[in-house]
Amino acid sequence: MFEKVRTMLLEYVDVDPRTITPETEFLKDLKVTSYDILTMVGELEDEFGISIGDDELKDMITVGDLAKYLSDNV
């Protein structure tokens, strides 16, 4: 699931894919905007047929957090 999240992130940020690790933080390290995060999460929700609540989303600080959530809920 991590690779899926990383691949999707590369549509929103212009960084070397090798720099995106499970510990990479969306806001601090990638400077992803909240709009980009919401758009990306919407795509993931559509693709996997799930719904990620605001309370769950606010706890997803790193790429690994999102990947783990998807692995646990898909």
N, C-alpha and C positions, 0 to 999 in steps of 0.2 A: 504494500500500500504506500510505503514511503516513496517509491519510484513514481507512482501515479501522481502523488502530491507534488513532488519535485518537478516533474514534467509539466504539470499544469502551472506551477509557479513561474516557470520560464516564459510563459506567455505574458506575464505581467511585469517581470523584472529582467533587466539586462545584466546578468552576472554569469560568471563561469559556473556551469552546473556542479563542478566539483566542490565549490564553496558552500553549497547547500547540504547541510547535514541534519540529522534529527535534532541537534541542539541549536540550529539556526533559528533566531527569533524573527518573526515577521516584521515587527515595527522597528526594532533596534538595529538588526543586521541587514535586512532587505529593504527597509524604508517603504514597505508596501502600504498603500493608503487603505483606510478603512473601507472605502468604496471598492477597491480591488479585492479585498478580503471577502466582502459580502458577495461580490459577483462570482468569485471563485467558489465560495461555499454554495451559492445557488446552483452553479454548474454541477458540483459534486452531489448535491441533494437530488437534482434531476437525474443524474446518471445512475445513482445507486438506489433511488426511490426511498430516501430517508429524509428526515427533517431534523436539523440541528438547531436547538433552541438558543436564544440569546444568552441564557445563563451558562450553557455549555460552551458556547463560542467565546465568551469573555475569558474562560479559563485556558483557552488554547493559545499559548504564548509562542510555542516553538512549532516548527514543521513536524517534529516527532509527536507533539501533542495531538495534532490533527490526524496524522497517520494512524496513531494508536486508537483514537476515537473511531475512525473509519473501520479499522481492523476489528474492533470490538463490536461494532454495530451494523456491519453489512453482512 
